Amino acid sequence: MKLTYYPETDSLYFDLSDRPSFESKEVAQGVVLDFDDKGNLTGIDIDQASTVLDLKKLILNKVPIVEQSITA
């Protein structure tokens, strides 16, 4: 899983899979879910993320981490 923040659009994208997105559905205002061609969730996009999330804080709780990569 990869999280990417895009400051130019103030959006946060959770990339959940390497599979390409085939279809997108807005499930709430500013929250879009991306699905592959089999209907599996591949990503989550949150628009105006800085107004609805605390982007300065990320807590991983009980996540089995095999590899860790942090870049700014």
N, C-alpha and C positions, 0 to 999 in steps of 0.2 A: 504494500500500500504506500502511496506517495501523496503527500499534501503539498499543494503549491498555491501560494498567494500571489495574485496579480494586482499590484497597486494601481495600475492605470484604470482598472475597472472595479477595484475594491471587491474582488471576488476570491473565494477560497474554493479550490477544487480538490476533492478526495478521489484520487485515481486508484480504484480498487482492483483493476485487472489490466493485463496487457492486451486484452481483446479490444477491437475497435468498437466504438459506439455505433449503433444502428438506428436507435430511436431514443428520443428524449421526451420526458413528461414533467411538466411543472406540477408539483404536488402541493405546494403552498406558495404564497407570494415570495418570489426570489429564490425558491429552492427547486432545483431541477435534477431529476434522476436520469442517468443515461443507462441504456440497456443494449446488450449485444443482439445479434439476430436470432438467438434462442430464448430471449427474454430474461437473461441473467443480468443482474445489476453490475455495471462496470465503473460507474462514477457518480459523484454527488457534487453539484455546483451550488454554492451559496453566494448570491449577489449581495452587495453592500455588507460584506462580512464584518467589517469593523464596527458597524452599528448594532449588530445582533450577537456578536461573539467577542470574548476577551482574547484577542489575538496575541497577547503577551504571555499567555499561560497555556501550556500543553501538558496534560497529565496522562501518562500511560499507566493503567491500573491492571495488574495481573495479565499483562500481555507477554506471551512467550516470545522473546526476542532472540533470534539466532544471529542476525547481523544488524549492526547499528550504523547509520550514516546520518550525520547532521551537517548541513551546509547552510550558510546564510546568504 
